[in-house]
Amino acid sequence: MQLGSENPQIVLYLNTQIPSLPKNHQDLKGAELSQAILENNNNNWRKVLTIFAKLCAPDEDWRSYLHQDLLLKQQINFKQVLVKSAQMHVVAGKANWQRFDTAVVEKSAINQKKWIYLKPNILFTPYPDYRQFPNSMISECRAHLHQS
């Protein structure tokens, strides 16, 4: 399953439970979909969307980006196959890395930054939670995502 754009620039891959959504979620786009996720789920999904917006926003105004453009332009994906049309891929969570057959990443990721990219367009990051993925790390990952 996927949430958001059919032709995303950036895809966030998660290995978690799909958020609770209203029955008409297929009809929701962009801001409506973000709002439905925020209204129908716990604080975990607020953190996920906030960190994803901070990573993707073209400027420092991540709040507006979250509520207007995030899921209109980007995608959250729960499958273990990279979306071919995406320019950048963010594989979040150590358990999720293994789904993408990246055993080499786990060994390499034990560095000071606790995130690594295998290829220029794939970031392997912690799960999007503030304890594991603080603002300093978000800034570093964001710089990498936007340099491409």
Buried (B, 14 or more C-beta within 10 A) or exposed (E): EBBBBEEBBBBBBBBBEEBEBEEEBEEBEBBBBBBBBBEEBEEBBEBBBBBBBBBBBEEEEBEEBBBBBBBBBBBBBBEEEBBEEBEBBBBBBBEBBBBBEBEEBEEEBEEEEBBBBBEEBBBBBBBBBEEBBEEEBBEBBBEBBEEE
